[in-house]
């Protein structure tokens, strides 16, 4: 059977997963094997459905007129950009999906550069032409400009163009929606323009030697760790002895216990895999990304894949609040340690380092979202934990003169806001050491700005950005690399409303707290001393007894007249809470609640910690 291996790349919310679903539903064999398909079947993870973005790359396989097409649906968020880059090694071409209104966006640029550098053929799909404000011609011209900017070859610039309305499952060579019938034009373009896998050119006698590159990892309760990758040459056989070339060049002999090929949305056990296949193997418990599986008698390692270094770190610890153990199943340090170790088996961008205490670990990842997804997964599995404020990871570079300089992670921030808010946004990024690199405005009153800013300046910026733009702004970030330290960042004033006593919050106590700022809780919420119940409108913390009862008299009923005086509280998500907290606060994450608390709950503990810090200073 002929093969085609293709990845679909796009910016967040440009319809990539919707398009993959349409391809699956209209393939030759999908309905027969799967039955009635639900919407967005590739977003099978609950977190992905809620956020509307792809978090975990997934493989699928469809058949079109006797041609097997392996499709890789890749993450669209910058925190998972390293995974996208690795996937370029596994495919022979890409579908570049561009929104007909927004055109190419920052993450499109990042991934497209990697595809062009890999020499891949690109098929451009102008999606969402059914939107009322779609401008497909403009989007196509902007895509051409991007190809020129990225130094694409003449052959790559002469890309085929397909117009689509993925939500309706339709596509065509012309931007006339009424003339479109189905998604078949995209299948035809893939078969016609994406090359079939080719064997690498080697010396005589080595053409068919086994070479399999591990690109991704998964875990199965029965098969153990599973390595997903591209079989460049040779044949993989179940039960065969192979050579494993580790990242450091060490060669060991291993036995493959299972071979799997992708069929529809699932993995199908197979006896063998042939050159060109995207396959999954099991039997090597400590295999990691970038390693080569090759011939045991004539090992031929492939170039290793660089793994992105973490840029953000947080401290994970067991829940120590007075409400610990009341909402979760896993609350001990052993539970937390085992869960983090399990995550390390499949997430190579994650780093876990023990601390001086047995119940805390420093966890480092590619960004706030990367770590927030891990925390969210853990709390949904029944874990209780507390996490600290995200901090950036600095580096030190040695200079030729023997000295050293401090380096910090930098990010490209692309902002889209109505013109009236552009001044406030420019001021906001200026305070956070951001430098404007580009600015333009369209004829619809929207300003587009690009800033280069240190990662530490972006921690906690999303909530303030949405407030400054009245919820109308759009902000996307892209990791650029490490650059020289830009200097000290002026602290953003921050104050919290903190509960002074344990109990149940009530209207009477909350009305007093509400006068100081914005509340995070409503009446009837369990609180404890040191729990943050709101944001102070001024700098500095204020302490309020939100569980205080009003004394009853013969002249007034309990809470009479107060019910209508409380405003709706801010319902903080996990990301909101991580953005909000200061250095002396923690986020308490349980299966039922996200709470913010002081690191030291009581006034005595805070004073003791403060005096200790002064003594140390």
C-alpha positions in Angstrom: 0.0 0.0 0.0 1.2 3.5 -0.8 2.1 5.8 2.1 1.9 9.5 2.8 3.1 11.0 6.1 1.8 14.5 6.8 1.6 16.9 9.7 -1.0 19.6 10.1 0.4 22.9 11.6 -1.5 26.1 12.4 -1.9 28.8 15.0 -4.1 28.3 18.0 -7.8 28.3 17.0 -7.3 28.3 13.3 -9.4 25.1 12.9 -6.6 22.5 12.7 -8.3 19.9 14.9 -11.7 20.5 13.2 -10.1 19.9 9.8 -8.4 16.7 11.0 -11.8 15.5 12.2 -13.4 16.2 8.8 -10.6 14.2 7.1 -11.2 11.3 9.4 -15.0 11.3 9.0 -14.8 11.4 5.2 -12.0 8.8 4.8 -12.7 5.5 3.1 -12.6 3.3 6.3 -13.2 5.5 9.3 -17.0 5.3 9.7 -16.9 1.6 9.1 -14.6 1.1 12.1 -15.7 3.8 14.5 -19.4 4.3 13.9 -21.0 7.6 14.6 -18.3 10.2 15.2 -18.6 13.0 17.7 -17.5 16.5 17.0 -13.7 17.1 17.5 -12.9 13.5 18.0 -9.1 14.3 17.9 -9.5 16.5 21.0 -10.2 13.4 23.0 -8.7 14.8 26.2 -11.1 16.6 28.5 -8.6 19.5 29.0 -8.4 20.0 25.2 -12.2 20.1 24.9 -12.4 22.8 27.6 -9.6 25.0 26.3 -10.3 24.5 22.6 -6.7 23.8 21.8 -4.6 20.8 21.0 -2.3 20.0 23.9 -1.0 16.5 23.2 0.1 15.5 19.6 -1.8 12.6 18.3 -1.5 10.2 15.3 -4.3 9.0 13.1 -4.4 7.0 9.9 -6.9 7.2 7.1 -7.2 5.5 3.7 -8.0 7.3 0.4 -8.3 5.3 -2.8 -5.8 2.7 -1.6 -3.3 5.2 -0.2 -2.7 5.1 3.6 -2.3 8.6 5.0 -0.7 9.0 8.4 -1.8 12.3 9.9 -0.1 13.9 12.9 -2.3 16.5 14.7 0.3 18.8 16.4 0.0 21.2 19.4 -0.8 24.8 18.5 0.5 26.5 21.7 4.1 27.9 22.1 4.7 25.9 25.3 4.5 22.7 23.2 6.5 24.1 20.2 9.3 21.6 20.8 7.0 18.7 20.1 6.0 20.3 16.9 9.6 20.7 15.9 10.3 17.0 16.5 7.3 15.9 14.5 8.9 17.6 11.4 11.4 14.7 11.5 8.6 12.1 11.2 6.7 13.4 8.1 7.4 14.2 4.5 5.1 17.2 4.1 2.7 19.5 5.9 -0.7 21.1 5.6 -0.3 24.7 6.6 -3.7 25.9 7.9 -4.3 29.7 7.8 -7.4 31.5 9.1 -9.0 33.5 6.3 -9.5 36.5 8.5 -6.4 36.5 10.7 -3.8 35.3 8.2 -0.5 33.7 9.4 0.2 34.2 13.1 3.3 33.9 15.3 3.2 30.2 15.9 2.5 29.6 12.3 5.8 31.4 11.5 7.7 29.3 14.0 6.5 25.9 12.8 6.6 26.8 9.1 10.3 27.8 9.5 11.1 24.3 10.8 9.1 22.7 7.9 10.9 24.8 5.3 14.3 24.1 6.8 13.4 20.4 6.7 12.8 20.8 3.0 9.1 19.7 3.2 6.5 20.3 0.6 3.7 22.6 1.9 0.0 22.6 1.0 -1.7 25.8 2.1 -5.3 25.6 3.3 -7.1 28.9 3.7 -9.7 27.9 6.3 -12.8 29.5 7.7 -13.8 31.1 4.4 -17.4 30.8 5.7 -16.8 33.5 8.4 -18.6 36.8 7.7 -15.4 38.8 7.9 -13.2 36.4 6.0 -10.6 37.9 3.6 -9.0 34.9 1.9 -7.1 36.9 -0.8 -5.5 39.0 1.9 -4.6 35.9 4.0 -3.1 34.2 0.9 -0.9 37.3 0.1 0.2 37.4 3.7 1.2 33.7 3.5 3.3 34.4 0.4 5.0 37.2 2.3 5.8 34.8 5.1 7.3 32.3 2.8 9.6 35.0 1.3 10.5 36.1 4.8 11.5 32.6 5.8 13.7 32.1 2.7 11.7 29.3 1.2 12.8 27.8 -2.0 11.1 28.6 -5.3 9.5 25.1 -5.3 8.2 25.6 -1.8 6.8 29.1 -2.6 4.8 27.6 -5.5 2.6 25.8 -3.0 -0.8 24.4 -3.9 -3.7 26.3 -2.3 -7.0 24.8 -1.1 -9.9 26.9 0.4 -11.9 25.3 3.1 -14.7 25.6 5.6 -13.6 22.8 7.9 -16.5 23.2 10.3 -18.8 22.2 7.4 -16.4 19.5 6.1 -16.0 21.2 2.7 -13.0 22.3 0.6 -12.2 23.3 -3.0 -9.6 24.8 -5.3 -11.6 28.0 -5.6 -13.0 30.2 -2.8 -16.6 29.6 -3.7 -18.3 27.9 -0.8 -21.4 27.1 -2.7 -19.4 25.0 -5.2 -17.8 22.9 -2.5 -19.2 19.4 -1.8 -16.8 17.6 0.6 -13.2 17.5 1.9 -12.0 15.3 -1.0 -9.9 18.1 -2.7 -7.6 18.0 0.4 -7.1 14.3 0.1 -6.3 14.7 -3.6 -3.8 17.4 -2.9 -2.0 15.3 -0.3 -1.7 12.3 -2.7 -0.6 14.4 -5.6 1.8 16.8 -3.9 3.2 15.1 -0.8 6.0 12.6 -1.7 5.9 9.0 -0.6 8.6 8.1 2.0 12.0 7.5 0.6 14.8 5.3 2.0 17.9 7.3 3.0 20.9 7.1 0.6 23.6 4.8 2.0 26.6 2.8 1.1 26.1 -0.4 -0.8 24.9 -3.2 1.5 23.5 -0.8 4.1 20.4 0.4 2.2 18.0 -1.9 4.1 19.6 -1.7 7.6 17.1 -1.0 10.3 16.7 2.7 11.4 13.9 3.9 13.6 13.9 7.3 15.3 11.9 7.9 18.5 10.0 11.1 18.2 7.3 10.8 20.9 6.5 8.8 24.0 3.3 7.3 25.4 2.4 5.0 28.2 0.2 1.9 28.3 -0.9 0.1 31.4 -0.3 -3.3 29.8 2.6 -2.7 27.4 4.5 -0.1 29.5 6.4 2.8 27.8 5.6 3.1 24.1 8.0 4.9 21.7 6.4 6.5 18.6 8.5 7.3 15.6 9.4 7.0 12.0 10.8 3.9 10.5 13.3 5.2 7.9 14.6 1.9 6.6 14.5 -1.8 7.2 11.8 -3.8 9.0 10.7 -3.9 12.6 9.5 -7.3 13.8 7.8 -8.2 17.0 10.1 -10.2 19.3 13.2 -9.2 17.3 16.5 -8.2 19.0 17.5 -4.7 18.1 20.2 -2.2 19.0 19.3 0.9 20.9 21.6 3.9 20.5 21.1 6.3 23.4 21.5 10.0 23.2 25.0 9.7 24.6 26.0 7.2 22.0 25.8 4.1 24.2 24.6 1.0 22.4 22.6 -1.7 24.1 20.6 -4.7 22.8 16.9 -4.8 23.5 13.9 -7.1 22.6 10.8 -5.6 21.1 7.7 -7.0 22.8 5.1 -5.2 20.6 4.8 -3.5 17.2 1.8 -1.2 16.6 0.6 0.7 13.5 -1.9 3.5 13.5 -5.4 2.6 12.2 -8.1 5.2 12.3 -7.8 6.8 15.8 -6.2 3.8 17.5 -3.1 1.7 17.5 -3.3 -1.8 16.0 -1.0 -4.6 17.0 1.1 -5.8 14.1 3.8 -8.4 13.5 5.9 -6.1 11.5 6.4 -2.5 10.2 8.0 -1.5 6.9 10.1 1.4 5.9 8.2 4.6 5.8 5.7 3.6 8.5 4.9 5.7 11.5 4.9 3.0 14.1 4.9 2.5 17.9 7.1 0.0 19.7 7.2 -1.4 23.2 9.7 -3.4 25.3 12.3 -0.8 26.2 11.3 0.7 29.6 13.8 3.6 29.7 13.7 4.7 26.0 13.5 8.4 25.5 13.1 10.9 22.6 15.8 11.2 20.0 17.2 7.6 20.4 17.7 5.3 17.4 16.5 1.7 17.1 18.8 0.0 14.6 20.4 -3.2 13.4 22.2 -5.1 16.3 25.1 -6.2 14.1 25.6 -2.9 12.2 24.3 0.0 14.4 23.6 3.1 12.3 22.4 6.0 14.6 20.4 8.8 13.2 21.0 12.4 14.3 19.6 13.0 17.8 16.7 15.4 18.4 17.3 18.4 20.6 15.0 18.5 23.6 13.9 22.0 24.6 15.3 23.2 27.9 12.8 24.3 30.6 12.3 28.1 31.1 9.9 28.2 34.1 10.1 26.4 37.4 7.7 26.0 40.3 7.8 24.2 43.7 5.3 21.4 44.0 4.4 20.2 47.5 1.8 18.2 49.4 -1.2 20.1 50.6 -0.6 21.5 54.1 -3.7 23.7 54.5 -6.2 23.1 57.3 -8.6 21.6 54.7 -6.1 19.0 53.5 -7.4 15.5 53.0 -11.0 16.6 52.8 -11.4 16.7 49.0 -8.7 14.4 47.4 -7.7 10.8 47.4 -3.9 11.2 47.0 -2.4 13.5 49.7 0.9 12.0 50.8 4.4 12.9 49.6 4.8 9.3 48.3 1.7 9.8 46.1 3.1 13.0 44.8 6.6 11.6 44.1 5.3 8.6 42.3 3.0 10.8 40.1 5.8 13.1 39.1 8.0 10.2 38.3 5.3 8.7 36.1 5.0 12.0 34.2 8.7 12.1 33.5 8.4 8.8 31.6 6.5 10.5 28.8 7.2 14.3 29.1 10.9 14.8 28.3 10.6 18.6 28.5 9.8 18.3 32.2 12.5 18.3 34.9 11.9 17.3 38.6 14.5 18.1 41.2 14.2 17.1 44.9 14.5 19.8 47.6 15.9 19.8 51.1 12.6 18.6 52.4 11.0 15.2 51.6 7.6 16.7 50.7 8.5 19.3 48.0 10.0 19.2 44.5 11.1 21.8 42.1 9.3 21.1 38.8 10.6 22.9 35.6 8.8 23.1 32.3 8.5 25.0 29.0 6.1 27.6 30.3 3.3 28.4 32.6 0.7 26.5 30.5 3.0 23.4 30.4 3.1 23.2 34.2 -0.6 24.3 34.6 -1.7 21.4 32.4 0.2 19.0 34.6 -1.3 20.5 37.8 -4.8 20.3 36.2 -4.3 16.7 35.2 -3.2 15.8 38.7 -6.0 17.4 40.5 -8.5 15.7 38.2 -6.9 12.4 39.1 -7.6 13.0 42.8 -4.4 14.7 44.0 -4.2 17.5 46.5 -1.1 19.7 46.2 0.2 23.2 46.6 2.4 25.1 44.2 4.5 28.3 44.3 4.6 31.3 42.0 6.2 30.5 38.6 9.8 31.7 38.3 12.1 31.9 35.3 15.2 29.9 35.0 18.3 32.0 34.3 21.6 30.8 32.7 25.2 32.0 32.9 27.4 32.4 29.9 31.1 32.4 30.1 32.9 35.2 28.2 36.2 35.0 26.4 37.9 37.3 29.0 37.1 34.8 31.7 34.1 36.7 33.0 30.4 35.7 32.8 27.1 37.3 32.0 23.6 36.4 33.0 21.1 35.2 30.4 17.3 35.0 30.6 14.6 33.5 28.4 13.0 35.9 25.9 9.6 35.7 24.2 8.0 37.3 21.2 4.5 38.6 22.2 2.0 39.3 19.4 -0.9 41.5 20.5 -4.1 42.3 18.7 -6.2 45.1 20.3 -8.7 47.8 19.3 -6.9 51.1 18.6 -8.2 52.8 21.7 -6.3 50.4 24.0 -3.0 50.4 22.1 -1.5 53.1 24.3 -2.3 51.2 27.5 -0.8 48.0 26.1 2.4 49.8 25.0 2.7 51.3 28.5 2.1 47.9 30.1 4.8 46.1 28.1 7.2 49.1 28.6 7.0 48.6 32.4 7.8 44.9 31.9 11.0 45.6 29.8 9.3 44.8 26.6 10.6 46.3 23.3 8.2 46.9 20.4 9.5 45.3 17.2 6.5 45.9 14.9 3.2 47.8 14.8 0.5 48.1 12.2 -3.2 48.9 12.1 -5.9 47.7 9.7 -8.9 49.5 8.3 -11.2 48.0 10.9 -9.7 49.8 13.9 -7.5 46.9 15.1 -3.8 47.4 16.1 -1.3 44.6 15.7 1.9 44.8 17.8 4.9 42.6 18.3 7.0 42.9 21.5 10.2 41.2 22.5 10.0 40.8 26.3 11.7 38.7 29.0 9.6 35.7 30.2 9.8 37.0 33.8 8.0 40.2 32.7 5.1 38.1 31.3 4.3 36.2 34.5 0.9 37.4 35.6 0.4 39.7 32.6 -2.6 37.9 31.1 -5.2 39.0 33.6 -4.0 42.6 33.6 -3.9 42.6 29.8 -7.5 41.5 29.6 -8.5 44.1 32.2 -6.7 46.9 30.3 -8.4 45.9 27.0 -11.8 45.2 28.5 -11.6 41.6 27.4 -11.2 42.5 23.7 -7.4 41.9 23.4 -5.7 38.8 22.0 -2.2 37.9 23.1 0.1 35.1 21.9 3.6 34.3 22.9 6.5 32.5 21.3 9.8 31.5 22.9 12.8 33.1 21.2 15.7 31.8 23.2 18.1 33.1 25.9 19.5 36.7 25.7 21.5 38.9 28.1 19.7 39.9 31.3 17.7 43.2 30.7 18.0 44.5 34.2 15.8 44.7 37.3 12.0 44.7 36.8 10.0 47.1 38.8 7.6 45.1 41.1 4.0 45.4 40.2 2.0 46.5 43.3 0.0 43.6 44.7 -2.2 43.2 47.7 -4.5 40.5 49.0 -7.5 40.3 51.2 -6.7 37.6 53.8 -9.0 35.7 56.1 -8.1 36.0 59.8 -10.1 33.1 61.2 -11.5 29.7 60.1 -15.2 29.1 59.5 -17.9 29.6 56.8 -17.9 32.9 55.0 -21.2 34.8 55.2 -22.7 37.9 53.7 -22.0 40.1 56.8 -18.3 39.3 56.8 -18.0 39.5 53.0 -19.6 43.0 52.7 -16.8 44.4 54.9 -14.1 42.6 52.8 -15.8 43.7 49.5 -15.2 47.3 50.5 -11.5 46.7 50.2 -11.4 45.2 46.7 -12.5 42.3 44.6 -13.7 39.0 46.2 -12.7 35.5 45.1 -15.3 33.7 47.2 -19.0 33.8 47.8 -21.0 33.3 51.0 -21.0 29.8 52.4 -17.4 29.0 51.4 -15.1 27.2 53.9 -12.2 29.5 54.8 -9.2 29.2 57.1 -6.7 31.7 58.6 -4.3 32.8 56.0 -6.5 32.0 53.0 -6.6 34.7 50.4 -10.3 35.6 49.7 -9.8 38.6 47.4 -7.6 41.2 45.8 -6.9 44.4 47.7 -7.5 47.5 45.7 -4.3 49.0 47.2 -0.8 47.8 47.6 -0.3 45.6 50.7 -2.4 43.0 52.4 -5.5 43.5 54.5 -6.8 41.0 57.0 -10.6 40.5 57.4 -12.8 38.2 59.4 -15.1 37.0 56.6 -16.8 34.4 58.8 -17.9 36.9 61.4 -21.6 36.6 62.3 -23.7 39.7 62.9 -25.1 39.9 66.4 -28.8 39.4 66.4 -31.2 41.9 68.2 -35.0 42.1 68.6 -35.1 44.8 65.9 -33.2 43.2 63.0 -33.3 39.7 61.5 -30.0 37.9 60.7 -28.4 39.3 57.5 -31.5 41.3 56.6 -31.0 43.6 53.7 -27.5 42.4 52.9 -28.1 39.7 50.4 -28.3 42.1 47.4 -25.2 44.1 48.4 -22.6 41.5 47.4 -21.1 41.6 44.0 -20.5 38.4 42.0 -17.0 37.1 43.0 -14.1 36.5 40.6 -14.0 32.8 39.8 -10.3 32.2 39.4 -9.1 29.4 37.1 -5.8 27.6 37.8 -4.0 29.8 35.3 -5.6 32.9 36.8 -4.5 31.9 40.3 -0.9 31.1 39.1 -0.8 34.5 37.4 -2.1 36.3 40.5 -0.1 35.0 43.4 3.0 36.8 44.8 6.2 35.3 46.2 4.7 34.8 49.7 1.6 33.0 48.4 0.7 29.5 47.2 -2.0 27.9 45.0 -3.8 25.1 46.7 -5.1 22.7 44.0 -7.6 20.0 44.9 -10.1 18.0 42.9 -12.9 20.3 44.0 -11.3 23.7 44.5 -8.6 26.1 43.5 -7.6 28.3 46.5 -4.9 30.9 47.1 -3.3 31.0 50.5 -0.4 32.7 52.3 2.8 30.6 52.5 2.8 31.2 56.2 -0.8 31.0 57.4 -0.7 32.7 60.9 0.5 36.1 61.9 3.0 34.5 64.2 4.5 32.4 61.4 4.7 35.4 59.1 6.5 37.4 61.7 8.9 34.6 62.4 9.6 34.1 58.7 10.1 37.8 58.3 12.5 38.2 61.1 14.4 35.1 59.8 14.7 36.7 56.4 16.0 39.9 57.9 18.6 38.0 60.0 19.7 36.1 56.9 20.0 39.4 54.9 
